[in-house]
Amino acid sequence: MIGNRLTNQLVEVIKYTGNYTREQIERMAQKYSNSLNRHGANARIEVVLEYPKKLFRSGKFTKVGRPIIMFDPHDYDGAPVEEVDTFKSSVSAFHSFVEYFVFEIVTQ
């Protein structure tokens, strides 16, 4: 609740399958984020990468229009991620990724 206004959140999920480089994923997500920002959306975006063996690694939620923050195995202190060389832009190592959008809806 903000003052006398009720806030709700709407979550939209888009899953992509195919062969993508990290650079392609980041470019696609940033394009969507920038478009939502231009249209005045009050939202945040998170990109989740699927690594081999069904390991999913999420980036950080970022406000639309700001630079996307994707998972970086170099900054990660959890279970090791085998495919660190997926950072090479010429390697289409990701066969799936998900974009989560959280929209803030304010009603009177």
GROMACS elastic network, one bead per residue, 0.5 to 0.9 nm:
[ bonds ]
;  ai    aj funct       b0    kb
    1     4     6  0.68330   500
    1     5     6  0.58349   500
    1     7     6  0.57765   500
    1     8     6  0.88802   500
    2     5     6  0.51820   500
    2     6     6  0.63726   500
    2     7     6  0.69997   500
    2   106     6  0.86357   500
    3     6     6  0.81645   500
    4   108     6  0.71505   500
    5   106     6  0.65203   500
    5   107     6  0.57909   500
    6   105     6  0.82932   500
    6   106     6  0.58772   500
    6   107     6  0.54517   500
    6   108     6  0.64313   500
    7   104     6  0.67028   500
    7   105     6  0.55563   500
    7   107     6  0.63997   500
    7   108     6  0.89049   500
    8   103     6  0.82141   500
    8   104     6  0.59548   500
    8   105     6  0.50018   500
    8   106     6  0.64259   500
    8   107     6  0.80751   500
    9   102     6  0.63487   500
    9   103     6  0.54627   500
    9   105     6  0.57982   500
    9   106     6  0.86903   500
   10   101     6  0.80164   500
   10   102     6  0.56934   500
   10   103     6  0.50502   500
   10   104     6  0.66483   500
   10   105     6  0.71664   500
   11   100     6  0.69012   500
   11   101     6  0.55819   500
   11   103     6  0.63176   500
   12    99     6  0.81932   500
   12   100     6  0.58981   500
   12   101     6  0.51007   500
   12   102     6  0.65731   500
   12   103     6  0.80677   500
   13    98     6  0.69146   500
   13    99     6  0.57913   500
   13   101     6  0.64254   500
   13   102     6  0.89372   500
   14    97     6  0.85293   500
   14    98     6  0.56476   500
   14    99     6  0.52114   500
   14   100     6  0.66646   500
   14   101     6  0.84865   500
   15    96     6  0.72311   500
   15    97     6  0.59503   500
   15    99     6  0.64560   500
   15   100     6  0.88112   500
   16    95     6  0.81155   500
   16    96     6  0.55221   500
   16    97     6  0.54532   500
   16    98     6  0.61776   500
   16    99     6  0.83217   500
   17    20     6  0.84317   500
   17    94     6  0.85279   500
   17    95     6  0.55500   500
   17    97     6  0.68017   500
   17    98     6  0.88776   500
   18    94     6  0.77207   500
   18    96     6  0.63151   500
   19    92     6  0.53636   500
   19    93     6  0.66669   500
   19    94     6  0.57944   500
   19    96     6  0.74365   500
   20    23     6  0.80283   500
   20    24     6  0.60312   500
   20    25     6  0.64634   500
   20    91     6  0.79967   500
   20    93     6  0.64113   500
   20    94     6  0.51982   500
   20    95     6  0.63240   500
   20    96     6  0.77956   500
   20    97     6  0.87980   500
   21    24     6  0.51572   500
   21    25     6  0.63754   500
   21    26     6  0.86755   500
   21    86     6  0.73917   500
   21    87     6  0.78617   500
   21    88     6  0.78392   500
   21    89     6  0.57452   500
   21    90     6  0.67671   500
   21    91     6  0.58019   500
   21    93     6  0.61659   500
   21    94     6  0.62924   500
   21    95     6  0.89847   500
   22    25     6  0.52001   500
   22    26     6  0.61997   500
   22    27     6  0.86099   500
   22    49     6  0.88916   500
   22    86     6  0.69867   500
   22    87     6  0.62086   500
   22    88     6  0.77638   500
   22    89     6  0.63602   500
   22    90     6  0.89979   500
   22    91     6  0.82089   500
   22    92     6  0.76216   500
   22    93     6  0.80209   500
   22    94     6  0.73622   500
   23    26     6  0.51826   500
   23    27     6  0.61141   500
   23    28     6  0.86283   500
   23    87     6  0.81210   500
   23    88     6  0.85870   500
   23    89     6  0.58483   500
   23    90     6  0.88630   500
   24    27     6  0.51034   500
   24    28     6  0.61208   500
   24    29     6  0.85906   500
   24    89     6  0.82295   500
   25    28     6  0.51944   500
   25    29     6  0.61413   500
   25    30     6  0.84875   500
   25    47     6  0.85092   500
   25    49     6  0.89308   500
   25    94     6  0.88512   500
   25    97     6  0.79094   500
   26    29     6  0.52295   500
   26    30     6  0.59980   500
   26    31     6  0.85001   500
   26    47     6  0.83846   500
   26    68     6  0.70291   500
   26    69     6  0.86372   500
   26    70     6  0.74887   500
   27    30     6  0.51713   500
   27    31     6  0.61032   500
   27    32     6  0.87392   500
   28    31     6  0.51834   500
   28    32     6  0.64196   500
   28    33     6  0.86846   500
   29    32     6  0.51984   500
   29    33     6  0.61171   500
   29    34     6  0.86132   500
   29    45     6  0.82576   500
   29    46     6  0.86711   500
   29    47     6  0.73998   500
   29    68     6  0.72335   500
   29    99     6  0.73138   500
   30    34     6  0.59972   500
   30    35     6  0.84623   500
   30    64     6  0.83756   500
   30    65     6  0.76384   500
   30    66     6  0.81850   500
   30    67     6  0.68496   500
   30    68     6  0.60781   500
   31    34     6  0.52209   500
   31    35     6  0.61710   500
   31    36     6  0.86973   500
   31    65     6  0.88509   500
   32    35     6  0.51336   500
   32    36     6  0.62333   500
   32    37     6  0.86074   500
   32    64     6  0.83895   500
   32    65     6  0.88144   500
   33    36     6  0.52727   500
   33    37     6  0.62252   500
   33    38     6  0.87452   500
   33    43     6  0.88127   500
   33    44     6  0.82421   500
   33    45     6  0.70334   500
   33    63     6  0.81143   500
   33    65     6  0.53426   500
   33    66     6  0.76177   500
   33    67     6  0.85518   500
   33    68     6  0.80361   500
   34    37     6  0.50284   500
   34    38     6  0.62010   500
   34    39     6  0.87357   500
   34    64     6  0.62778   500
   34    66     6  0.76295   500
   35    38     6  0.51239   500
   35    39     6  0.64112   500
   35    40     6  0.88499   500
   35    41     6  0.89402   500
   35    64     6  0.83962   500
   35    65     6  0.77118   500
   36    39     6  0.51587   500
   36    40     6  0.64431   500
   36    41     6  0.53802   500
   36    42     6  0.83217   500
   36    43     6  0.79552   500
   36    64     6  0.65110   500
   36    65     6  0.74029   500
   37    40     6  0.50895   500
   37    41     6  0.54823   500
   37    42     6  0.75921   500
   37    43     6  0.81459   500
   37    63     6  0.86192   500
   37    64     6  0.53924   500
   37    65     6  0.50567   500
   37    66     6  0.87476   500
   38    41     6  0.76291   500
   38    65     6  0.77774   500
   40    43     6  0.89790   500
   41    44     6  0.89787   500
   41    64     6  0.76266   500
   41   103     6  0.72516   500
   41   104     6  0.83376   500
   42    63     6  0.78940   500
   42    64     6  0.75015   500
   42   102     6  0.84995   500
   42   103     6  0.58537   500
   42   104     6  0.56944   500
   42   105     6  0.78311   500
   43    62     6  0.85008   500
   43    63     6  0.60233   500
   43    64     6  0.58449   500
   43   101     6  0.65839   500
   43   102     6  0.53356   500
   43   104     6  0.59698   500
   44    61     6  0.58317   500
   44    62     6  0.51786   500
   44    64     6  0.53383   500
   44   100     6  0.81030   500
   44   101     6  0.56551   500
   44   102     6  0.52447   500
   44   103     6  0.66695   500
   44   104     6  0.86212   500
   45    60     6  0.80738   500
   45    61     6  0.52273   500
   45    62     6  0.54182   500
   45    63     6  0.64102   500
   45    64     6  0.63269   500
   45    68     6  0.77030   500
   45    99     6  0.68678   500
   45   100     6  0.55595   500
   45   102     6  0.65196   500
   45   103     6  0.89579   500
   46    58     6  0.70326   500
   46    59     6  0.59812   500
   46    60     6  0.57714   500
   46    62     6  0.66020   500
   46    68     6  0.76650   500
   46    69     6  0.77112   500
   46    70     6  0.76670   500
   46    98     6  0.82291   500
   46    99     6  0.57595   500
   46   100     6  0.51449   500
   46   101     6  0.66834   500
   46   102     6  0.86598   500
   47    57     6  0.85803   500
   47    58     6  0.59244   500
   47    59     6  0.56525   500
   47    60     6  0.76003   500
   47    61     6  0.79317   500
   47    68     6  0.80595   500
   47    69     6  0.79414   500
   47    70     6  0.61956   500
   47    71     6  0.79504   500
   47    97     6  0.71184   500
   47    98     6  0.57900   500
   47   100     6  0.64358   500
   48    56     6  0.64285   500
   48    57     6  0.55212   500
   48    59     6  0.62309   500
   48    70     6  0.76822   500
   48    71     6  0.75830   500
   48    96     6  0.88978   500
   48    97     6  0.56214   500
   48    98     6  0.50897   500
   48    99     6  0.63745   500
   48   100     6  0.79587   500
   49    55     6  0.82240   500
   49    56     6  0.56092   500
   49    57     6  0.53097   500
   49    58     6  0.62440   500
   49    59     6  0.81784   500
   49    70     6  0.83003   500
   49    71     6  0.74764   500
   49    94     6  0.72178   500
   49    95     6  0.89014   500
   49    96     6  0.67893   500
   49    98     6  0.66973   500
   49    99     6  0.89923   500
   50    53     6  0.85399   500
   50    54     6  0.61974   500
   50    55     6  0.57486   500
   50    57     6  0.65462   500
   50    58     6  0.88431   500
   50    94     6  0.64529   500
   50    95     6  0.71588   500
   50    96     6  0.55604   500
   50    97     6  0.56248   500
   50    98     6  0.82042   500
   51    54     6  0.59800   500
   51    56     6  0.60065   500
   51    57     6  0.74518   500
   51    81     6  0.76768   500
   51    82     6  0.83053   500
   51    83     6  0.73728   500
   51    93     6  0.80821   500
   51    94     6  0.65990   500
   51    95     6  0.81968   500
   51    96     6  0.82600   500
   52    55     6  0.61082   500
   52    56     6  0.86816   500
   52    81     6  0.86664   500
   52    82     6  0.78805   500
   52    83     6  0.76127   500
   52    93     6  0.87002   500
   52    94     6  0.82621   500
   52    95     6  0.88935   500
   53    56     6  0.89960   500
   55    81     6  0.80898   500
   56    97     6  0.86048   500
   57    70     6  0.88426   500
   57    71     6  0.61893   500
   57    72     6  0.88055   500
   57    73     6  0.88852   500
   58    61     6  0.88503   500
   58    70     6  0.68607   500
   58    71     6  0.54782   500
   59    62     6  0.89280   500
   59    68     6  0.82678   500
   59    69     6  0.55795   500
   59    72     6  0.76288   500
   60    68     6  0.79588   500
   60    69     6  0.55280   500
   60    70     6  0.64891   500
   60    71     6  0.73961   500
   61    68     6  0.80457   500
   61    69     6  0.73352   500
   61    70     6  0.89511   500
   61   100     6  0.86171   500
   61   101     6  0.87304   500
   61   102     6  0.89078   500
   62    65     6  0.84197   500
   62    66     6  0.66240   500
   62    67     6  0.74130   500
   62    68     6  0.62194   500
   62    69     6  0.68099   500
   63    66     6  0.58262   500
   63    67     6  0.83996   500
   63    68     6  0.84411   500
   64    67     6  0.81122   500
   64    68     6  0.82937   500
   64   101     6  0.89545   500
   65    68     6  0.84469   500
   69    72     6  0.86325   500
   71    74     6  0.89482   500
   71    75     6  0.82787   500
   71    76     6  0.81320   500
   72    75     6  0.55444   500
   72    76     6  0.65325   500
   72    87     6  0.88970   500
   73    77     6  0.80659   500
   73    80     6  0.79126   500
   73    81     6  0.67043   500
   73    84     6  0.67483   500
   74    77     6  0.82785   500
   74    84     6  0.81386   500
   76    79     6  0.82598   500
   76    80     6  0.81481   500
   76    81     6  0.89651   500
   77    80     6  0.77001   500
   78    81     6  0.86640   500
   81    84     6  0.65389   500
   82    85     6  0.85585   500
   83    86     6  0.57739   500
   83    87     6  0.86143   500
   83    93     6  0.83587   500
   84    87     6  0.64679   500
   84    88     6  0.88386   500
   85    88     6  0.58237   500
   85    91     6  0.79790   500
   85    93     6  0.88338   500
   86    89     6  0.74362   500
   86    90     6  0.85780   500
   86    91     6  0.59930   500
   86    92     6  0.74714   500
   86    93     6  0.57744   500
   86    94     6  0.77841   500
   87    90     6  0.85755   500
   87    91     6  0.76130   500
   87    93     6  0.89236   500
   88    91     6  0.56214   500
   88    92     6  0.86823   500
   89    92     6  0.76249   500
   91    94     6  0.85224   500
   92    95     6  0.77339   500
   94    97     6  0.72176   500
